Every structure is written in C-alpha cells, then in structure tokens.
Amino acid sequence: MKKSVIIRNCLAATLIAASFWSCAQQDSYLNAVPADTQFAIKINPGVIFNKTGLAENDRFKSLMMTVNGLIGMSITDQDMKDAALAVIENPESATGMDFSKPIVFAASDFGNVQTIADSAKVFAIIPLNDADRLGNALAAAHAEVYPAENGYTLGCYSNSGMSFSFGFNDKALVIDPVPFTDAAKETDKKAILAGLLSQKNVTVANRFFDEFVKCSSDFALWMDYGIYFDFLASVPDIDDNAADAVMEAVADRLDGAAVMISTNAGQGNITLRTDVFTNEPYPSGAESPEPLFKYLPSNSTFATAFKFNKDIMLEQYDTMFGDESREEYEKLVGTMGITTEQFFDLMAAGFAGSVSQSESGKPEFTIVAAGLTDSLCSKFASSLNISCDNIDVTTDGVYGIISSKGMANDGNFGSTRLAGMIKDGGLAVDFKTLDLSGLEESASKGKNIAGQLLSILDYAKTYGENNSIIFEIAFDDKQANALETIADFVLNIK
C-alpha cells in the first residue's frame, strides 16, 4: 500500500475520530442521541488531553515534529497535505469540532447475541463549533457529500475499499463508525443514518440516562441493565435451570434500572466509580469487619475484608425472589457445598484475607472467615488445595483461620495504613510494602518496566458506598494529574 494511501486513511480517521483528544450539561448536540439507546459512552477529549500535560512535554513535541515530517514527505496532494498538517497543529480549529464538550457513542438493538452483527446500531456524536470548517476539512479528505436531509448534510468517506457514513449540521457531526466494504450497503447505511438524524429533541427511554448526561467525569459508560439479561437469555445451548431462575428474578427486580461506570483523573489519583440506579434503592447492609483484623499480619501488602447485616440481606432476598426462584437459588448455593442459611451466616459473620511477603520473597496468605465450623474450614482448605493442618478455630469466637505461614501474627494489622483503607470493608493494595529489587535487577525488559511502574504507585483500594462501588489508584506524585504522570511514564520508559 502506498504511503499516501496510509496517510489519507490516517487523516480521515483523524477527522472522524479526532474526538479522542476533550460530562457536561445537556446541549443541543445531544438531540442526536436516539431514544432507543441501550448503551452509551462519552469521552472528554479536550479535558483529557490537557490533563496529560502533553502540550508542554518536550518528548511529545519531538514526536509531533517527526509526524509532521512524515506527512510532508508522504502526501503529494497539496490540499490533503495542508489539511493534515493543520489538523496536527490545531485539530479543533482545522476540523470545526468542539473538544471542550464530550464525544458520545450511542448504541442500540444489540440485546440478542445471535443477531448483533446484523441488528446493532452504533453512532458517534461529536459536537461542532464551526460546521463550515468541518465541511472544508471533509472536502480536503475527498469525502463525498449528499444533499441535506432533515437539516443534516449527509456524506460518505471511502478509501481502500472501506466506507464510513456521516451527517452533520451546525451543532453536531454524527458518524456511523462501522465500516462497510460492499457498495450496495451504502444506500442502507445512508437510510439508517438519515432515520437517526430525523429525530429531534428526543429523550432516551431509560429515565436514568439523565445521570449519564449530568456526569462530569473524563469518561463515562452507561448501560440499560436490561441488556445484561437480554444477552444472557439469548446465549444458545445453556441448560441451567437454577442460574436461569436466579437471573429472571434479578431481571424482574432491575427492570428499568441502569448502571454507569465513570472515570476521573485527579491530582495524584484516578478514580473509577460504578453506580447502579434502581427504582427502589436498598441499603447495602455493609458493616465494619475490624474485629477480624487482629488475625492478619502487619506486613501485609494486599488485604480484603467484608461483613454484612444479615437482616438486610434476608429482606432483600425475600423481596427479590419468589418461591420458585428461591428454590433454584438454594440449589445454586448448594453447588458450593453449603446451605443458603450457612451462606448468609458466613456473609454476616465476616471475612478477611491478606497476602504478605516472606523474608525469602515468597507470598504468604492468611484467610479469616468468622462463623466457620471445623467442617466448613476443611471444605475451604480443600478447595484451595491447602493441608487441613493449617486450620485453626479460635477460642474467643467461632473463627476459621487458614494460613500458609501458621498463626504467628503480631496483632498489629489494625494500626497499619492498609487497615485504614478497608476498615469499612473493601480491598486494598499498599505498593510501598513491596520489595521491587527483583524486578529492577531483572534482565527481562518486561519485568524492568513492571518494576518502574510499581515504583511510581502508592496504593489502590476499592470499597462500596450504598449502590456504588469505588476503585481508586494513587501515585506517589500528588502534585501532578494522574494522566500527566502516566503520559510522562510512557514517554520515558527505559
């Protein structure tokens, strides 16, 4: 393939997906989001790029100079060369796209795994601040433009047998990002796109889509919960009555619900948050597992702990399941070798576990499960291929302890930084307790890079908060934005 063809494709991709360079409030460009949207993603390219600090990074500037040189040498079409260099220098000005607002990807009609390839509709919606500049850029890329329909100018970009449909007005560029190679498909694609763009001021059917619109994170993914169960129900050749009954019960309870995953990079940390929106929110029932901490070693690097209120769990269980689905749920739990009552007792009594590093560098683990009997301890140990000789049931309560290092814990775990991260339940890793000498001195390039990465990390933790789960990873440098730290790390890998 000639270099000019490659560069032309790259320019077209930049015009169509340059969006990956800036959650805001409702704007008219979001009117193009279809009412039947089941799944959506939005990205703030301008904000993300600014957080990376790449505009002031010398290594990045040098890389862009190299790209400019390659474009200058490879493109013979002067209009395309000028357009490509303009995009590299100032993409927002060259394309008319508004990178200060989120780019949205909306999808629908993909609830059946067997027909997804033929039925799914996916669209990228990019805000504009100057439609004339976009038109000029598309002309420079030799895109084909059709007469306007429904207030949108429609078009198609084709090269090397691949084609993309698009439409735009003075507010938004809408792209069907799925390429097609059959020329006959162009009419179908144009019709689908025109049908989408005929919708004005629509509202997504799921009422929790507003939470997605309001989200101000760098990145957000939203999904109608019903998709999960549509997919599960459409998977062929699955004959598991217990699992099906449980899924049907959960689906009935979550009818009209939605889930959103959002990520935001802050000073020295990145936070990923999962929110579940339901018509009838219920308390999580989480309680502090601190009484179990005295059995965990203070030199732990990784630790997890949880404990739940049994009354709340039983109330939710009774609300969610009917007699038939409850019977099937009990069969499902029975596959673990315990009864439903024993399972709830274990969840309510609490669980804690940790991994520490021995003097020889080998990992050691400790598992503490309150409420375990000798028999259940043996089942746990057997499932982990651990000798039952390492099981101890304490005398100050019904605790089952399985440890690969014996019971020589010093009782000081409760005062460690790691304990503070999981005092209300959750999971955490303290990277500062790791001995990285083996990685740093390794002859393996991959291990060296892993050691460099771990050396700039501080900790990671995840925990629950009502109907949300939060995951946070922190870096040593608390002054720089986490994306700047990552970008600098990638550009300076040795």
Salt bridges, closest charged atoms under 4 A:
ASP27 OD2 - LYS101 NZ 2.42
ASP36 OD2 - LYS121 NZ 3.53
ASP77 OD2 - HIS142 NE2 3.07
ASP98 OD2 - LYS101 NZ 3.86
ASP109 OD2 - LYS121 NZ 3.76
ASP130 OD2 - ARG133 NE 3.33
GLU149 OE2 - LYS190 NZ 3.83
ASP176 OD2 - LYS189 NZ 3.39
GLU211 OE2 - LYS214 NZ 3.67
ASP218 OD1 - LYS51 NZ 2.90
ASP275 OD1 - ARG273 NE 2.90
ASP318 OD1 - ARG326 NH2 3.75
ASP323 OD1 - ARG326 NH1 3.13
GLU328 OE2 - LYS331 NZ 3.57
ASP345 OD1 - LYS310 NZ 2.54
ASP396 OD2 - LYS294 NZ 2.90
ASP424 OD2 - LYS423 NZ 3.10
ASP430 OD1 - ARG417 NH2 2.65
ASP458 OD1 - ARG417 NH2 2.89
ASP458 OD2 - LYS478 NZ 3.09
GLU465 OE1 - ARG273 NH2 3.54
ASP476 OD2 - LYS432 NZ 2.77
